[in-house]
Amino acid sequence: MKQLNGSYNLNVKKNPFSSILVKFVICFLLLGLAYRLYSSSYVQFSPVEVTTETTTTINGDDDVGPQSLPPPVISGLPPVSTIDPPPEAVDVNKNTTSQAGKCNLFVGDWVPDSTGPYYSNSTCSLIEGHQNCMKNGRPDTGYIYWRWNPRDCDLPKFNAKRFLDFVRNKSLAFIGDSIMRNHCQSLVCTLSQVEEAVEVYHDKQYKSKRWSFPAHNFTLSVIWSPFLAKATIFEDDNGMSTDIIQLHLDELDAVWTQQYNNFDYLVTAGGKWFLKAAVYYENNTIVGCHNCQRENITEVGFYYAYGKVINSTLKFITSSKHRVYAFLRTTTPDHFENGEWHNGGYCNRTKPFKEGEVDMNPIDEMLRKVELEEFEMASTIGSQNGITLKLFDTSYLSLLRPDGHPGAYRHFQPFAGKDKNVKVQNDCLHWCLPGPVDSWNDLMLNVLLNS
């Protein structure tokens, strides 16, 4: 039949025999359908439990992230509203599984998460001011409604009770710079929803701290050691220096090595501090520098220094008679655009990147290359000595989260009473709490449970 103007032309001459045949076929089909409906009443089906859940969308044109019912209002921020359906629920008591027996937890993408964060600034009082994006007035909330979804694995969400039971009568230390402290605070806030953390120590600058969870006899520490090696630093909390850093490449920082035997688990990392101008020492003798601009000192670059220190750190861990379970976390990319932290760089994106939308910058690639090379050598030695050393490769999943930084909301109400176009210092390196760094705890628990 020819189609004409969207309808079929039915002006066709009818054949009497064809009409009888069509009626016979229709009767036969109706009899078959009636029989099928009658017999289906005897088929047994498994009961299905249906959960009703409402999802909502967040403020802002680009923000995506559903929220569970009822939508909470966090610190006066408006609730989120619906764009995407909630992801399929995961069993928190289920360990990581994979397809074909292979699983890389650190390759995947970020997917909407209707359950939202484990805590907020109103339920955790331990968030440092410059990471407390909610309290500081960040107007959008979409960055807290995502979870990391490995490509070939089922990654259960963090179960604080299960974690505390796992580390009962143990101690865990985070050793490194402010990103390490950022991660530790995320874990403290999350665990405190099950058992309140009790602070039992802090240094004069409040950069190193220790908490106790008495009901589980668990101790959690963060040790500020940005170079992991002995260093003399002439810098204030705002990053302003009065002199160049003096870094001893062959001598690890005693602030963590002297406490090392107290730890059952540890997470350590180097990173961005090695990009700062510094003079390098070995055997108390200057061997070179990075960006020191001094005629009598050879420029050897941060790559040389970073390799030396990561090598020394991992050698210390893997050759120690004290057996720990250690994570080496890879470098964390920043997301400054149109400048750096000190000259107008900013980060105002409101949703994650997707795979292929962004590449790691060459400097971060260099840092990660050192980490991977040194880890490969050290893990072999560690296994021979009964030391468990795991690569905590968060670089790629962090690269995809330009929306998770404080940005201008490192400070309280940065635009209050000011022109919206005024330039303020942005933080595009550290993470809002709650925020993307909370997913690192999902990964850490699953690595522990599957070891």
C-alpha positions in Angstrom: 0.0 0.0 0.0 1.3 3.4 -0.9 1.8 5.9 1.9 0.4 9.3 1.2 0.5 12.4 3.4 1.2 10.4 6.5 -1.7 7.9 6.0 -2.2 4.7 4.0 -4.4 4.7 0.8 -7.1 2.1 1.5 -8.9 2.4 -1.8 -8.1 -1.2 -2.8 -10.5 -3.6 -4.5 -11.6 -6.4 -2.0 -11.4 -10.1 -2.8 -14.2 -12.3 -1.2 -12.0 -15.2 -0.6 -9.4 -13.0 1.1 -12.1 -11.7 3.4 -13.1 -15.2 4.6 -9.4 -16.1 5.1 -8.8 -13.0 7.2 -11.8 -13.7 9.4 -10.6 -17.3 10.0 -7.1 -16.1 11.0 -8.5 -13.6 13.5 -10.7 -16.2 15.2 -7.8 -18.5 15.5 -5.6 -15.8 17.1 -8.4 -14.9 19.6 -8.8 -18.5 20.7 -5.0 -18.7 21.3 -4.9 -15.6 23.3 -7.8 -16.7 25.5 -6.0 -20.0 26.3 -2.8 -18.2 27.1 -4.5 -15.9 29.6 -6.3 -18.8 31.2 -3.1 -20.8 31.7 -1.0 -17.9 32.9 -3.0 -17.8 36.2 -1.2 -20.9 37.2 2.3 -19.5 36.7 4.1 -18.8 40.0 6.1 -15.5 40.3 8.7 -14.5 42.9 7.6 -11.7 45.1 9.1 -8.4 44.2 9.8 -5.7 46.8 9.3 -2.2 45.4 10.9 0.8 47.1 9.3 4.1 46.4 11.9 6.9 46.1 11.6 10.5 45.1 14.5 12.3 43.3 15.2 15.9 43.0 17.4 18.4 41.0 20.0 20.7 42.3 20.4 24.4 41.9 22.2 25.6 38.9 21.8 24.8 35.2 24.7 22.3 35.0 24.3 20.6 38.4 23.2 17.1 38.3 22.5 14.8 41.3 19.4 13.3 42.7 18.6 13.3 46.3 16.8 10.8 48.6 13.4 11.3 50.2 12.8 13.5 52.1 15.2 16.1 50.5 17.2 17.5 53.4 17.9 21.2 53.8 21.6 21.6 54.8 22.6 24.7 56.6 19.8 26.8 55.0 20.6 25.7 51.5 17.6 24.9 49.3 16.8 21.2 48.6 17.9 19.5 45.4 15.3 18.6 42.7 15.1 15.8 40.1 17.1 15.4 36.9 18.4 11.8 36.9 16.8 8.7 38.4 18.6 7.3 41.5 21.3 4.7 40.8 20.6 1.1 41.7 21.1 0.5 45.4 24.2 -1.4 46.5 24.6 -3.8 49.4 26.9 -2.3 52.0 27.7 -5.8 53.3 28.9 -7.0 49.9 32.5 -7.0 49.0 33.8 -5.7 45.7 33.0 -8.1 42.8 34.3 -8.0 39.3 33.6 -9.3 35.8 35.9 -12.1 34.5 37.8 -12.1 37.8 39.5 -8.7 37.1 38.7 -5.5 38.8 40.4 -2.1 38.9 38.6 0.0 41.5 40.2 3.2 40.2 38.9 3.1 36.6 35.3 4.1 36.1 33.1 7.2 36.2 31.0 9.3 38.6 27.3 8.6 38.7 24.4 10.3 40.5 23.9 9.2 44.0 20.5 9.8 45.6 21.6 8.9 49.1 23.8 12.0 49.5 26.7 12.4 51.9 27.2 10.5 55.2 27.4 13.8 57.1 27.0 17.5 56.8 28.5 20.6 58.5 25.6 20.4 61.0 26.3 16.8 61.9 30.1 17.0 62.0 31.8 19.8 63.9 35.3 18.7 62.9 35.4 20.1 59.4 38.2 22.8 59.0 36.9 26.2 58.0 38.5 26.4 54.6 36.9 23.1 53.5 33.5 23.8 55.0 31.9 24.9 51.8 28.3 24.6 53.1 28.9 26.8 56.1 30.9 29.3 53.9 27.9 29.8 51.7 28.5 27.8 48.6 25.1 28.2 46.8 25.0 24.9 44.9 24.8 21.4 46.4 25.1 19.1 43.4 28.7 18.2 44.1 27.7 16.1 47.1 25.3 13.8 45.1 27.7 11.7 43.2 29.5 8.4 43.9 32.4 6.7 42.2 31.4 3.8 40.0 34.3 1.5 38.9 33.9 0.2 35.4 34.2 -3.6 36.1 33.3 -3.7 39.8 30.5 -3.4 42.3 31.7 -0.9 44.8 29.5 -0.8 48.0 29.2 2.5 49.8 31.1 3.0 53.0 29.8 1.2 56.0 31.2 3.0 59.1 30.1 0.3 61.5 31.8 -2.4 59.5 35.0 -0.3 59.2 35.1 0.3 62.9 34.6 -3.4 63.6 37.4 -4.2 61.1 39.9 -1.8 62.8 38.9 -2.7 66.4 42.0 -2.6 68.7 44.1 -1.1 65.8 45.5 2.3 64.8 45.6 4.1 61.5 47.7 7.1 60.5 47.5 9.5 57.5 50.9 10.9 56.8 51.5 13.7 54.4 50.3 17.2 53.4 47.0 19.1 53.7 45.3 16.8 51.1 46.0 13.9 53.5 44.5 15.9 56.3 41.5 16.6 54.1 41.0 12.8 53.6 41.5 12.1 57.3 38.8 14.6 58.3 36.4 13.0 55.8 36.9 9.7 57.5 36.6 11.1 61.0 33.3 12.9 60.1 32.0 9.7 58.6 33.0 7.4 61.5 31.6 9.9 64.0 28.1 9.2 62.7 28.5 5.8 64.4 30.8 6.6 67.3 31.8 10.2 68.2 35.6 10.8 67.8 37.4 12.1 70.8 40.3 14.3 70.1 43.3 13.3 72.3 46.1 15.3 70.7 47.0 18.2 68.5 50.2 20.0 67.7 50.7 23.8 68.2 49.6 24.5 64.7 46.6 22.0 64.8 48.0 20.4 61.7 48.7 17.0 63.3 45.9 15.5 65.4 44.9 12.2 66.9 41.4 10.9 67.8 40.2 8.0 69.8 37.1 5.8 69.3 36.9 4.3 72.8 34.1 1.8 72.1 36.3 0.2 69.4 39.7 0.9 71.0 40.6 2.5 67.6 43.0 5.3 67.2 43.1 7.6 64.1 46.0 10.0 63.5 46.9 12.6 60.9 50.6 13.6 60.8 51.5 16.7 58.9 54.7 16.0 56.9 54.3 17.7 53.5 57.6 16.4 52.2 57.8 13.2 54.2 61.5 14.1 54.5 63.3 16.5 56.8 62.5 20.1 55.7 62.9 23.6 57.0 59.9 25.6 55.7 59.6 29.4 55.8 55.9 29.7 54.9 52.7 30.9 56.6 49.3 29.3 56.4 48.4 31.4 53.3 51.4 30.1 51.3 53.5 33.2 51.6 57.3 32.5 52.0 60.0 34.5 53.5 62.9 32.2 52.4 63.4 29.2 50.2 62.7 25.7 51.5 65.6 23.5 52.6 64.9 19.9 51.9 67.1 16.9 53.0 66.4 14.2 50.4 68.2 11.4 52.4 66.7 12.0 55.8 63.0 11.2 56.5 60.9 13.4 58.8 61.3 12.2 62.3 57.8 13.5 63.2 56.4 10.4 61.5 59.2 7.9 61.6 59.5 8.1 65.4 55.8 7.2 65.7 55.8 4.5 63.0 55.8 1.5 65.3 52.5 2.6 66.8 50.6 2.1 63.6 48.9 -0.9 62.2 47.7 0.8 59.0 48.9 3.9 57.3 48.2 6.0 54.2 51.0 8.2 52.8 51.6 10.4 49.8 53.8 13.2 48.5 52.6 15.7 45.9 52.3 19.4 45.2 54.8 20.6 47.9 57.6 19.3 45.7 56.8 21.9 43.1 57.8 24.7 45.4 61.2 26.3 45.1 63.7 24.5 47.3 67.3 23.8 47.9 68.2 20.1 48.1 70.6 18.5 50.6 72.2 15.1 50.8 74.7 14.2 53.6 74.1 17.8 54.8 75.6 19.1 51.5 73.8 21.0 48.8 73.3 18.8 45.7 71.0 21.1 43.7 67.7 22.9 43.8 64.4 23.5 42.1 63.6 27.0 40.8 66.0 28.6 43.4 67.5 30.9 40.8 70.9 30.9 42.5 74.0 31.0 40.4 76.1 28.8 42.5 73.5 26.0 42.8 72.7 23.5 40.0 69.0 23.3 38.9 68.1 19.6 39.2 64.3 20.0 39.3 61.6 18.6 41.5 61.5 15.3 39.6 64.8 14.3 41.0 63.9 15.2 44.5 60.5 13.5 44.4 62.0 10.2 43.2 64.5 10.3 46.0 62.0 10.9 48.8 59.4 8.5 47.6 62.1 5.9 47.2 63.3 6.5 50.8 59.8 6.5 52.2 58.8 3.2 50.7 62.2 1.6 51.5 61.7 2.6 55.1 58.3 1.0 55.2 59.2 -2.2 53.3 62.4 -2.9 55.2 61.0 -2.2 58.7 60.7 -5.0 61.2 57.4 -3.5 62.2 54.8 -4.9 59.8 52.1 -2.5 58.7 49.4 -2.4 56.1 50.4 0.6 54.0 48.7 2.6 51.2 50.7 4.8 48.8 48.2 7.4 47.5 49.0 8.9 44.1 49.1 12.6 43.3 45.9 14.7 43.4 45.3 17.0 40.4 44.1 20.5 40.9 41.6 22.3 38.7 42.7 25.9 38.5 41.6 27.6 35.3 42.8 30.8 33.7 45.6 31.1 36.3 47.0 29.6 39.5 46.0 30.0 43.1 48.0 33.3 43.5 47.1 35.0 40.2 43.4 34.7 39.7 42.9 31.1 38.9 39.4 29.8 39.7 37.2 26.7 39.6 33.5 27.3 39.1 32.4 24.1 37.4 29.3 22.4 38.9 29.5 18.8 37.6 32.1 16.1 37.0 34.0 15.6 33.8 33.2 12.5 31.8 35.9 10.2 30.5 37.8 11.9 27.6 36.8 15.4 28.5 40.0 16.3 30.4 43.6 15.2 30.4 46.0 15.2 33.3 48.5 18.0 33.1 52.2 17.1 32.3 53.5 17.9 35.8 50.9 15.7 37.5 51.7 13.0 35.0 55.4 13.3 36.0 54.6 13.0 39.8 52.4 9.9 39.2 55.1 8.3 37.0 57.5 8.5 39.9 54.9 7.0 42.3 54.1 4.1 40.0 57.8 3.3 39.3 58.8 3.4 43.0 55.7 1.5 44.1 56.4 -1.3 41.7 59.9 -1.8 43.0 58.9 -1.4 46.7 55.9 -3.7 46.6 58.0 -6.6 45.5 60.4 -6.0 48.4 57.5 -5.6 50.8 55.9 -8.9 49.9 59.2 -10.6 50.5 59.4 -9.1 54.0 55.7 -9.6 55.0 54.7 -6.0 54.4 51.5 -5.2 52.6 51.8 -2.2 50.3 48.9 -1.1 48.2 48.7 1.5 45.5 45.8 3.9 46.2 45.5 5.3 42.8 43.0 8.2 43.2 44.6 10.5 40.5 42.2 9.7 37.7 39.0 9.7 39.7 40.0 13.0 41.3 40.8 14.5 37.9 37.2 14.1 36.9 35.8 16.2 39.8 36.5 19.9 39.1 33.2 20.7 40.9 34.3 19.4 44.3 36.7 22.2 45.4 35.9 25.1 47.8 36.8 27.6 45.0 36.0 31.0 46.4 34.2 29.4 49.3 37.4 28.6 51.1 36.4 31.7 53.0 33.1 32.5 54.8 30.7 34.4 52.5 33.5 35.6 50.2 31.1 37.8 48.1 29.1 39.3 51.0 28.7 43.0 50.5 31.0 42.9 47.5 30.6 43.1 43.7 30.0 39.6 42.3 32.8 40.2 39.8 35.4 40.9 42.5 38.4 38.7 42.4 38.9 36.5 45.4 41.5 33.7 46.1 40.2 30.3 45.0 41.1 26.9 46.4 40.9 24.4 43.5 43.1 21.8 45.1 41.5 20.8 48.4 38.1 19.2 48.6 34.8 20.4 50.1 33.6 18.3 53.1 31.4 16.6 52.5 32.5 16.0 48.9 34.3 13.8 46.4 37.0 12.8 48.9 34.4 10.8 50.8 34.4 8.2 48.0 38.1 7.5 48.9 36.8 5.9 52.0 34.6 3.5 50.0 37.7 2.5 48.1 39.9 2.1 51.1 37.4 -0.1 53.0 36.9 -2.4 50.0 40.7 -2.8 49.4 41.0 -3.8 53.1 38.1 -6.2 53.0 39.3 -7.9 49.8 43.0 -8.2 50.8 
